[in-house]
Amino acid sequence: MQFNARIDGKKIRCTLLSDRNLSNPVFCYSVMAPSVSSDGYIRIKNVGGYSEIQLPEIEAGQEFDFTIIYENPDFAPANRAWLPLGSYLRCDGDIVPLPSVKPAGVQTDAIAYRQGKIPELLICPQPTSFTANGETISVRGIKSNSSELSRVNSLFDRAGLGPFLVDNGAVIECIIDKALSHEAYRLSISGDGITLAYSDGQGAFYGGITLATLIVTHKGYLPCGLIEDEPRFEWRGQHFDCARHFYKVDTILRLLDTMALLKMNRFHWHFADDEAFRLELESLPELSRTHFRGEGELVPGVFGGGARSGGSYSKSDAKLIVEHAKSLGIEVMPEIEVPAHALALCKLYPETRDRKENGAEISVQGYKQNAMNPAMPESWRIWEAMVNEVSEIFPFEVLHLGGDELPPDTWSGSPAASDLMRAEALETTQDLQGWTMNRLAKFTASKGKTPAGWEESALGSTSIANDAVIFSWTGQGPGLKAARDGHRVVMMPGQKTYLDMAQTDDQNDWGANWAAIISLEETLNWDPVPEDEPELEDKIIGIEGAFWSEFTTKDQEMEPMLAPRILGIATMGWQNRSKTDSDILLGLRPAYSELFRLMNWAVS
């Protein structure tokens, strides 16, 4: 069986060549958004970007051509990620998998980097200051019995970059200096020896990471001088979507190691969305029905899911991830996603929807009826059970409740929701969502957790409040407003930090483009705090990169999307405004490309 597809303007032209006669074939596939046949073939099923198109009989050995187009006339396939993914034929009940159109993921020949300015220290993020004395010393490893440097050694050994600690290595003197701030360190390198000063264990760990990284990137010949370093922001995060694609636990552990090498300290684990709730909960064992998608499942093969794909994370998996992250100084923030982005949950729990409503709302992903109704007691039973058990699994103080992309006019046809709005003096859908987030945030706070939510959670006559942390994603504007209103804010504007966006406008590239085309340089072309509002620095607590997995079909496909652009996320989280130089970031790319290769990461 052969299958090919190519971009032709706004159309996707497909060709099938079968080695046998196909009777009553149905073409099952997913693309970025809802699509139809432009040849008149009937679409017999559609769920978001997943469609099934009835084709005529196909004779063996004869090419069969057909064309699909995006339902939205403004959509045109931008690159290979917009072609059919997870395609297969259903022929009289039999499933016939189709080969991938082309190798998925980033192709490096689609990305051209300009030459950058090579800094004195080949380290990302760049330190706050480096005073060089013009000398270099040969250091192949360090001799120390420091527990914090042992953590660094374990990290570098796992990553394939070690060993860092060796019996015949250079002796390092470790000094506690309480005048240094949390996570800060001071590293002196000279022919007379190496000294590392810090006020706490994480500062020692980061100082060790800097030293170990320089040994690798400078090939064992260290520039001598004084490095003084401390982070700008307390929150230096990376979001990871494991709902659209199920990643192996080992992949997550490798990502955590990479974050630690870049001094990032918050892992935003997005394991719940329309397509799945992947964390196993004892209080809701039936969630297992959401763990797979495809033929016969609650959700068909959307976003490249094919005939069957998925998986779940057990409590022991979560414990392993949390403990691994903790050993690296990284906190894990889980997200449960309320009240929208709940397609699978609404199918699993029909009593979370008002049976009397018309359900006409459609999400931005093209899903119908993907929001649980806050007027239904069953919704609160589910949400509170999730908060209860997830709070027990994850020790970090912050629990993300979701709250984004509620479809317009959701619940407007629900009599139960109308009654609730009258009782609570709410006027709009936005007000009702705000009320919902506020009530669940209060419940979350009662469990000793700080609630968090996407920027929409702060909207409405009543909003999330309860000392919630707001994540600003559509741009900086909503985050700035939330900060002015007194919220703590994590900035992650899609135009700068969404690493699922394509890196170029080349059709051979890979990724989405709804927010922007994001090159390595673009990750630095902004500042989280406006220069004319420095007082917001206290409220804007950090930044976060995001990786959404709508078109990821294999774990490794995400690696060249993150690397090297995660260097920009790390830079923005750590370095002061004056140090975020895109020329230097480009100058660091070759050294880090080699480092990523040593770690067996695929890198663009």
N, C-alpha and C positions, 0 to 999 in steps of 0.2 A: 504494500500500500504506500503510495506517495502522495504528499500533500504540500502545496506551496501557496504562499500568499505574498502580495507585494502592495506597496502604496502607490496609488495612481490618483494624484490630486486629493479630492475628498473621499475617494472610493478605495476599497480594499478588494483587490481582484484575487480570487482563489482558484486553484486548479487541483482537481483530484485525478489520480490515475490508479485504478484498482487492478489487482491481479485476479479478480473474480467478479462475477456478476453480482450486483448489489440490488436487492429487492426492497422497495419501500424505505430507503435510507433517510435518516433524520440527522442533520448536521448539528451537533451540540458543541458550543464554544463559548468563550467569554472574551470580551474586549473591555476597554476602559469605561464605557457607558452604554446605555441601551442602543441597539442597532437593529436594522432590518435588511431584508434582501431587496436589492434594487432591480431584480430580474422578475419580480412578481411571484416568487416562491413564498409560500405561506409560513409566517412565523407562528408556530403552534404553542410556544411557551416563552415567557420572558420574565426574568427576575433580575432587576438591575442590569448589569452588563452581560449577564448570561442569557443566551437565546438558543432556541431550537428551531431549525428551519427544515421544513419538509422538502426534500429533493425528489426528482423523478428517478426512475430506474437508471442505473449506471452500468454500462457494459464493460466487461473486462478488456483491458488493453486500450481503451479509448479515453483520451483526456476529456474531463468534464469541467467546464469553466462556469463560475458564477461570481456574483459581486455583492458585497454587503456595504452598507453605509451607516454612519451614525445617525440615530433618530433626530438628534438636535442638529439642524442644518448649519449651525455655527461651528460644529466640531469637525475638525479634520485630523486624520492620523498624523501625529508629529514625528514619530520615529517607530522603531521596531517594537517597542513596548505596547504600541497601540494596535498591533496585529493580533489575530486570534491566538489565545493561549488555552492550554488544556483541552484541545479539540479532540473529539471522537465522533464516530458514527454509531447510531443505534439502528440496527437492521433486523427487523422482526424479532426484537428482544435480545439480540446479541450485541455486545459492545465491541466495537472495532476501534482501538486507539489509533490516533493519527500522529505521525512524527511532528516534532516541533518545526515551525516554519523556518527558523534559523536558530543558531545558538543564542539562548537568552542571555540577558545581562549586558554589561558595558563592553564595548569593543574599543581598545585603546587607540586604534587608528582614527577614531572619530574625535579625539580630544587632542588639541595642540596647546602646549603650555609655553608661554614665553619665559625667557631666562630671567631669573630673579637676582637679588643682591644677597650674596652669601655672608651671613653674620659671623662674628668672631667665635661664637658658641653655637654648635649645631645641635640645638635643643629647642623643643617646642613643648609648652609655651616658653618664650624668651624670659629670662629672669628680670626682676625689677632693675637691677644694675649689675654691671660687671666692670671691675677696674683691673685691667690687664697689666702685667709687668713685662710683657714681651718675651717671656721664656716659655718653654714647653718641657714637660717631663714625661718619661715613659712609664705608664701604669697599665698593667695587664689584668690586675685584680686587686682587691682590698683584703687585708687581714683584720678581722674584728670579731668580737663575741657579742656585739650589740644585737638584741632581739629585733629591733626595728630594721637593721640592715640585713638580718636573716630573712625578714619578710621580703625585702627587695631581692635578695638572692633567689628565693623560691619563685618569685614572679619572673625573673629573668631566665631561670632554668626552664620553667614551663613554656615560656615564649620562644625558646630557642636562641636566646641572646646571651646566655651566661656561659660559664659561671662568673659571678661577681665577687664572691668571697672565696679566696684561695689561701692555702697555708703559707705560701711564699709571697703573698701580695704586699702592697704598700700599707704600712700601718696608718690607721686613721685615729685621731683623737676626737672623742665625742664629748661635747660640753653642753650642759643645761644652762640656758640663759633665759630667765623668766621675763626679761625685758622684751623678748620677741613675742609677736602675736601668735595666735592659734594658726597652725599650718605653715608658719614662716620658718625660714632657716637661713643660716649664714655659712657659706662654704669657702674655705681658704685653701688654695692649691699652690704649693711652692716646692722648690727643691729641698726645703727643710722638712717637708711633711704636709699632711692633709689634716685639716681641722673642720669638724662639722658642729655647729652650734644650733640649738633649737630649744623651744620652751615646752614642747609636748611630743608625744610619739608620732603624730602625723607629720609634724614638721621634720622630724628625723627621717621618716619614711620618704617624704618628698625630696629632701636633700640627698638621700641615698639614690633615689631614682634619677636625679640630675647627674650625679657622679657616674652611676652605672651607664646611663645613656651616652654621656660624653665619651666614656671608654669605647663604646661601640662605634659611635658616629665619627670620632676622631682617630679611629683605628689604633687606640692605645697610647696616643701621644697627646696629653692633655695641655691645653693652654693654661698658664699659671696666672693667678690673680685672685681677687676677692669677688665672690658672687653673693649678693644680698637679694632675697626673694620673698615675696608674700603675695597671696591672691588678692585680686580686686573684689571678687564676689564670693559670697559663702555658698551659693548654689551654682554648680558647674555640671550640668546634666546632659544626659542622652536618653531620649525616648526611643522605645523599641516596640514595634507592633507585631505581636505574636498571635493576633487573632485572625488576620487575613492569611498569614502563612505560619504554619507550626514549625518553629525552630527547635532543633535538638538542644538539650540542656548544655552539652559541651560547647555549642556555638555561643550560647549566652555567656558561659564562663569565659570563653576566649574574648568576647566583646568587653566583659568587665576588666579583664587583664589589660586590654588595649586602652580602655578609659583610664586605668590607674597609671599607665605609662605617660599619659598626657595630663595627669593631675586632675582628672574629673572625678566628682564625688557624689553624684546623684544618678541613680538608674531608675527611669520612669518605665515601669513594666506594664505595657498595654496588652493584657491578655484577654480583654473582653471587648466585643464590638458586635455589629450586626451578624457577622458570620459565625461567631462561636464565643462561648465563655469557657476558656481552656483550663482554668484552675479547678481541680476536683474539690468539692465541698461535701463534708459529711452531712450537713444540714439540708443539702439540696442534691441528693445523689442522682436525680434525674437529669441534671446538667450534662451527664455523659452523652445524652442524645444530641448535644450541640457540638461535640468534639470533632465530628467528621462531617464533611459535606460532599455532595455528589448524588449519584443514582440512589433513590429511595430514602435520602436523608431529609431533614427538615429544610435545609438550604441546599440548592443544587450547586453545580461546580462553578460558582462565581469566582472572579479574579484568578483564573488559571487553575481552579481546583480539579478540573477533569472529572472522570467517572467516580473517583473516590480519593480523598486526601484529608489529612488532619492529624490530630493527636491531642493529648492532654498532659497537664503537669500535676503530679501528685503532691501531697503535702511534703513528702520527703524530698521531692525535686525542689520545691520552694525553699525548704530549709537549707538544702545544699547551696542554692543560689544566694540566699541571704547570708549564710556563713562565709561563703567565698567572697562576696562583696565586702562584708565586714572586715575580713582580713586585709583588704585593700583600702580601707577607709572610705568605702562607698556605701551609702544608704540606699535601700530599695523601696521605692514608692509604688505601691500597686494602684491600679485604676479599675473601677468596676463599671463605669459608663451608665449613667442614669440621666433622663428617662428615655432618650432616643437611642439610636444605634443599637436597637434591641430586636432586630428582625427574628433571629432564631428563638430568643426568649419569648416573644409574642406568640410564636407558633407552638412553642413548648407549653406555655402557660396562657391559654386563651382567655382565662378569667382576668387577665391583666388588661383586657380591652373591654370597652362598653359594647355589648352585643347590639345595642340600639343605634350606634353611630354608623355613619356611612363609610368611614375609613377612606376618604378620597385623597388624603394627603400623600405626597410623594417626596421622598428624601432626595438630596442632591445626588446620591448614588443611584437614583432610579428605583428605590425600594418603596413598596406600598405597605402601609400599616407597620411601621418599625418603631413606634413609640409606645411604651407602657403608660397606662392612664392613672394619674394620681388620685382619681376619684374612686378607684377600685381597691377594696381592701387587699386583694391578692397581690397587687403591686407592692404594697407596703410590707406584706409578709415576706416577699422575695427580697426586696431591698434591705430590710432590716436583718434578715438572715445573712445576707452577703456581708454587710458591714460588721456584724457580730463575729463571723468566722474569719473573714479576711483580716480583721483587726488583731485576732489572736495569732494568726500565722506570721504577720509581718510586724516586727518590733518598731520600725521607724514611726516617728510621731505623726507623719502626714499621710492621709488617705485621700486619693483623688477620686471624686465622685462623678466626673465626666461633665455632662451638661451642655454639650455642643451640638450644633447643626440640627436643632429641632425643626422639622419641616413646617413651613408656613401653614397656619390655620389648623394645626393639629388640635384635636379635641373639640373643634368648633361645631361638629355635628354630634357631640356626645351629650345627651341629656344629663347624665350623672356629673360630667364635668361642669356643665352650666349651673347645676344646682350648687356644686362646690364653690364656683366662682361667686355666685350670689351670696352664699353664706360667709365668704371671706372678703367680700367687697373687692373682687378682682375684676378687671375690665378686659384684659387682653390675654392671648395665649402666652405672651412673654411674661405677663404678671403671674400666670398660673405656674409656668416653669420656675420662675423665681421663688414662688411660695414653696414649690416642691423641693427645690434645692435647699431652701432655708430650713425646712422641717427636717430633711435628711441630715443636713449639716449639724443641727442641734442634737440629733440622735447620735451622730458620729462623735461629737464633742463629749457627749455623756459617756462614751466608751474610752475617754482619755486620749482621743486622737484629734489632730488639727485637720479640718476638712480642706480640700482643695477642689478647684473646678476650672473648666475652660472659661474664657472671657465672658461667654453668654450667661454664665451663672451669676454674674454681678449685675445683670439687667433686670428690669421689672420693678413694679412698685414695692415689692418685697423681694430681696435677693439673698444670696447664700450667706452673707455676713458671718457671724460666729468666728471671727478672726481668721477667715479662710484665706488661703493663698490662691491668687488668680494667675492663670497661664494665658498669656496673650499670644494668639496665633494668626489672626487674619492680618495683622500689622501691628505697629507700635501704638497706634492711637488708642485702642481699647485698654491697653496696659497702662498707658499714661493716665487715662481717666481714672482707672481703678486705683492707681497709686495716689493720685490727687485726692481720691475719696477715702484714703487711709488704708487700703489693702496692701499687703505684701504681694509683690508681683514677680513672676518669672517671665522674662521676655523670650519668645520663640517665634518671631514673625516668619510666616511661611516664605516670604520673599528672600530671606537670608539664611534660615536655619533648617529648612525642610530638605533633607538630603535624599529624598526620593525624587526630587525634581531633576530633570535632565541637566547635564553640565554644558551642553552646547545645543544649537538648533539644527545640527546635522541629523538627517534621517537615519543614519546608521548608529546614532547614539541610543540611549535607553533612559526612560523615565517620563514622569509627568511634566506638565508645563503650565498648569492652571495658576500657580502662584508666581512663577518666574523661571527663567533659565539661570541656574546658580553655578557659576564657575568658582574655582578655588578663591579667586580674588574677591568675589562678591560676598563671601562669608565674613569679610572684614569691612565691607563698605557701609558701615552703619555704627551707631553707638547706642547702647541700651538706655542711657540717660542723656536727655537733651542738654546741650551745653548751656542753654539759658535757664535750665531748671535744676541746678545742682542739688537742690534740697531733696529731690526725689531719689537720690542715691541711697538714702536710708530705707526707702520703701521698695525699690527695685532690687531684689535680693540676688538676682542672677540671671543666667541665660541657659537655654537648653536646645540642643539639636534634636531633630525628629527624624525618624525613619518609619514611613508607612509602607506596608508590604503588599499593596494591591496587585502588583505585577511581579512578585517574587515567587518563583516556583521551586527553587532550590536554595538551600542556606547560603551557599557561596556567592550567589548572585548579588547579595547585599554588600559584600565586602568592597568591591571597587566603587560602589555608590558612596560608602562612608569614607573610604581612604582614597585620596588624601584630604577630603573636605572636612573631616572631623578635626583636622589640625586647626582649621579656622574657628570651629566651635570652642576648642580648648583655649585658643589664643584669646578670644573675646571674653571667656569666663575668668581668665587668670590675669592677663596683662592690663596695665593702666592704659587709658586712652592714647597717650602719647607713644606707646610702644606697639600699637597694632598697625604694622606696616605690611601692606600686601606684597611689596617687593621682597621683603625679608621672608615672608611666608613662602613665596615662590622659590626663593633661594634655599629654603629648608626642604622643599619637596624631594629633590633627588636623594638626599641623605635618608629621609623617612621612607621613600619608596624602597630603598635597599633594606631598611629596618623592617618594613612590612613584609618584604619577601623572605627575610630570615625567619619571620614569624609564621611563614606559610600562609599569609594573607594574599588574596588576589587584589591587585591595586591598579588603578587607572593611571 
